[in-house]
Amino acid sequence: MNRWVAALPLVAVAGLAILFAGYALHHDPHVQPQALVGKPMPDLTLPSLDDGAQVRLKDALKDGPVLVNFYASWCGPCELDQPALLGIKDKGVHIIGIAYEDVPPRGSHEKTKAFLARLGDPFLARLTDDDGRAGVDFGITGVPETYLVARNGQILAKHTGPLGREEAQALAHRALTGR
């Protein structure tokens, strides 16, 4: 009887290993969680990168749909986003940039400003999410991530990773047509 009791933890660990291995074999790693698509954008107030003034994110919706882009100066793939974002900004798309956890030791507000000066600044407003709470509220899985938000505050689409030309054009079309 004592041997069975002693073996129970090993049996439990082996069972969990089989369960996790089975999940991993049937899990598509390319699936992007779209938890907030179709739901209201979180009602957040964040500091401006420019002067620290508090900005309510929903106020940006008064002029129509916007893209909300989470990025960071320490994020290599975020550099790949900039040309696509600059291109759709030129088409009249309003883009709000949120510098995600761009604080020491990886980044800083000065590095964020230098990042934008070097690569171009596509943002109507530049906000900061120093502690990452806005990212958690949006459900981001990493940077860059871009959300299309309708005038009524509903999240219409989410793109994870750098925007390619085609993805950027599709988001721009939806933003400009409201669909």
C-alpha positions as CSV (number, residue, x, y, z in Angstrom):
1,M,0.0,0.0,0.0
2,N,2.8,2.4,0.9
3,R,4.4,1.8,-2.5
4,W,1.2,2.9,-4.3
5,V,1.0,6.1,-2.3
6,A,4.7,6.8,-3.1
7,A,4.1,6.2,-6.8
8,L,1.0,8.5,-7.1
9,P,3.0,11.7,-7.6
10,L,4.9,10.0,-10.4
11,V,1.7,8.7,-12.0
12,A,0.2,12.2,-11.8
13,V,3.3,13.9,-13.4
14,A,3.3,11.3,-16.2
15,G,-0.4,11.8,-16.8
16,L,0.1,15.6,-17.0
17,A,3.0,15.1,-19.4
18,I,0.9,13.0,-21.7
19,L,-1.9,15.6,-21.5
20,F,0.4,18.5,-22.4
21,A,2.1,16.6,-25.2
22,G,-1.3,15.7,-26.7
23,Y,-2.3,19.4,-26.6
24,A,0.9,20.6,-28.1
25,L,0.6,18.1,-31.0
26,H,-2.9,19.4,-31.8
27,H,-2.4,23.1,-31.1
28,D,-1.9,25.4,-34.1
29,P,0.8,27.9,-33.0
30,H,-0.2,30.3,-35.8
31,V,-3.7,30.9,-34.3
32,Q,-3.9,34.6,-33.2
33,P,-6.2,35.2,-30.2
34,Q,-8.9,37.7,-31.2
35,A,-10.5,38.0,-27.8
36,L,-11.5,41.6,-28.0
37,V,-12.6,41.7,-31.7
38,G,-16.3,42.6,-31.7
39,K,-16.1,44.0,-28.2
40,P,-15.7,47.6,-26.9
41,M,-12.2,49.0,-26.7
42,P,-11.0,49.4,-23.1
43,D,-11.7,52.9,-21.7
44,L,-8.2,54.0,-20.9
45,T,-6.5,57.2,-20.1
46,L,-2.7,57.2,-20.8
47,P,0.1,59.8,-20.5
48,S,1.2,61.5,-23.7
49,L,4.8,60.8,-24.7
50,D,5.2,64.5,-25.7
51,D,4.3,66.2,-22.4
52,G,2.9,63.6,-20.0
53,A,-0.6,65.0,-20.2
54,Q,-3.4,62.5,-19.6
55,V,-5.2,61.5,-22.8
56,R,-8.4,59.5,-22.9
57,L,-8.0,57.0,-25.7
58,K,-11.8,57.1,-26.6
59,D,-11.5,60.8,-27.4
60,A,-9.5,59.9,-30.5
61,L,-12.6,58.2,-32.0
62,K,-14.5,61.5,-32.4
63,D,-13.0,61.9,-35.9
64,G,-13.8,58.4,-37.0
65,P,-12.2,55.0,-36.9
66,V,-8.6,54.7,-35.7
67,L,-5.8,52.2,-35.6
68,V,-4.2,51.6,-32.2
69,N,-0.7,50.4,-32.6
70,F,1.3,49.0,-29.7
71,Y,5.1,49.3,-30.3
72,A,8.4,49.8,-28.5
73,S,11.8,51.2,-29.3
74,W,13.5,48.0,-28.2
75,C,11.3,45.9,-30.6
76,G,13.0,44.9,-33.8
77,P,9.8,43.9,-35.6
78,C,8.3,47.2,-34.7
79,E,10.8,48.9,-37.1
80,L,9.3,46.8,-39.9
81,D,5.8,48.3,-39.0
82,Q,6.8,51.9,-39.6
83,P,6.9,52.1,-43.4
84,A,3.4,50.5,-43.6
85,L,2.0,52.8,-40.9
86,L,3.5,55.8,-42.6
87,G,2.0,54.7,-45.9
88,I,-1.5,54.4,-44.5
89,K,-1.2,57.6,-42.5
90,D,-0.6,59.4,-45.9
91,K,-4.0,58.0,-47.0
92,G,-5.7,59.7,-44.1
93,V,-5.9,56.9,-41.6
94,H,-5.7,58.1,-38.0
95,I,-3.2,56.0,-35.9
96,I,-2.7,56.2,-32.2
97,G,0.7,54.9,-31.1
98,I,1.2,53.4,-27.6
99,A,4.8,52.8,-26.5
100,Y,4.5,49.5,-24.6
101,E,6.8,49.1,-21.6
102,D,9.4,51.3,-23.2
103,V,11.2,52.0,-19.9
104,P,14.6,51.1,-18.5
105,P,16.4,48.8,-18.8
106,R,15.2,48.0,-22.3
107,G,14.0,51.5,-23.4
108,S,13.0,54.9,-22.3
109,H,10.9,57.8,-23.4
110,E,13.9,59.4,-25.0
111,K,14.6,56.2,-27.0
112,T,11.0,56.1,-28.1
113,K,11.3,59.7,-29.4
114,A,14.6,58.8,-31.1
115,F,12.9,55.7,-32.7
116,L,10.1,57.9,-34.1
117,A,12.6,60.5,-35.3
118,R,14.7,57.9,-37.1
119,L,12.0,55.8,-38.7
120,G,9.2,58.4,-39.1
121,D,6.2,59.2,-36.9
122,P,2.9,58.0,-38.3
123,F,0.9,58.7,-35.1
124,L,-1.8,61.3,-34.5
125,A,-1.1,60.8,-30.8
126,R,1.8,59.2,-29.0
127,L,0.9,57.6,-25.7
128,T,2.9,55.6,-23.1
129,D,2.1,52.3,-21.4
130,D,5.0,52.2,-19.0
131,D,3.6,49.5,-16.7
132,G,2.0,47.4,-19.5
133,R,-1.5,47.6,-18.0
134,A,-3.1,49.0,-21.2
135,G,-1.5,46.1,-23.1
136,V,-3.0,43.7,-20.7
137,D,-6.4,45.4,-21.0
138,F,-6.2,45.1,-24.8
139,G,-4.9,41.5,-24.5
140,I,-1.8,42.0,-26.5
141,T,0.5,39.0,-26.8
142,G,3.6,41.0,-27.8
143,V,4.6,44.0,-29.9
144,P,3.9,45.1,-32.5
145,E,0.1,44.7,-32.4
146,T,-2.5,46.8,-34.2
147,Y,-6.2,47.2,-33.6
148,L,-8.8,48.8,-35.8
149,V,-11.4,50.6,-33.6
150,A,-14.7,51.9,-35.0
151,R,-16.0,55.3,-34.2
152,N,-18.4,53.7,-31.7
153,G,-15.5,52.1,-29.8
154,Q,-15.9,48.5,-31.1
155,I,-12.8,46.7,-32.0
156,L,-13.2,45.6,-35.6
157,A,-9.9,43.8,-36.2
158,K,-6.6,42.9,-34.7
159,H,-3.2,42.2,-36.3
160,T,-0.4,40.6,-34.5
161,G,3.2,41.2,-35.7
162,P,4.6,43.6,-38.2
163,L,2.2,44.9,-40.8
164,G,3.0,44.0,-44.3
165,R,1.9,46.2,-47.2
166,E,-1.2,44.0,-47.9
167,E,-2.3,43.9,-44.3
168,A,-1.8,47.6,-43.9
169,Q,-3.8,48.3,-47.0
170,A,-6.7,46.1,-45.8
171,L,-6.8,47.8,-42.4
172,A,-6.6,51.2,-44.1
173,H,-9.5,50.3,-46.4
174,R,-11.6,49.2,-43.4
175,A,-10.7,52.3,-41.4
176,L,-11.6,54.6,-44.3
177,T,-14.8,52.9,-45.2
178,G,-15.9,52.1,-41.7
179,R,-16.3,48.4,-42.5
